[in-house]
């Protein structure tokens, strides 16, 4: 990986972290009308989003054996295809 690409990735990560921090800080000064007690906790929605992504990743990993296809699945030769009569 080139130095320029790594520098760009680092810059993007810092921008995203800055946006996330700004969102949490702004949430501290906003009066939320929480429906549940947990919604009033600082950073609750960030933690909820993180948990959702982790669960989506674990679900994808669990489904991977069911959905996996052979490496040459789409490269079948014409002799292997069904002939139409």
N, C-alpha and C positions, 0 to 999 in steps of 0.2 A: 504494500500500500504506500502510495507516495506521501511525502511530507505535506503537500498541499491538501490532499484529501483528508488526512488525519487532522490537520488544522481546521478544515471546514467542519468536520464532524465534531470536534471539540467545541467550536464556536456554536454550533447548533445545540449541543447538549447544554451549554451554559445559558443560551437564550431560553430554552425550554424550562430549565431549572429556575431561571429568573422569573419567568411568567408564572410558574407554579407557586413560587414564594410570594409574588405580588398578589396572586389570587387568595392565598391563605391570609396574608396581611390585610387585604381589603375586606375579607370576611370577618375579621376581628372587629372592624368598625361598623359593620352593617348590622342592623337589627333584624334578625331572622324571626319569622313566624313559624316556629317548628311545630310539626304535627306530632312528632314523637320526641321523647327526651333526648335521644341520641343525636338528633339533628341539630341540637344546640351546641354540641361539642365542637371546638375549633378543629378544623381539618377533617371533619366527619366525611364529607363528600369526596375528599381526596382519598381517604382510606377505603371508602366504599368503591370508588372507581378502580383502585389498585387491586382490591379483593376480586372484583368482577373480571379484571384482566387475567389474574392468576387462575381463577376458576375456568375461564375460557381456554387458557393454555393447557390446563390439566385435562379438560374435556376433550380437546383436540388430540392430546397424546393418548387418551383412552380409546378414542375412535380410530386412531391411525391403523391398528392391525385389521380392523374391519374394512377400511376403505383402501388399503394398499393394493396396488396392482403391480404385475410384473414389469420389469424395466422396459421390455419391448412390447408393451400392451397396445400402443397405437402404431407400431411398426410391423404389423402382421403382413406376411407376404401374400400375394394374390392367390396362391394355392391354398392358403388356410381360410380364405373367406368363403362364405356360403355362396354357392352357385344358384342363380335364379333360372328355373326351367320355364 
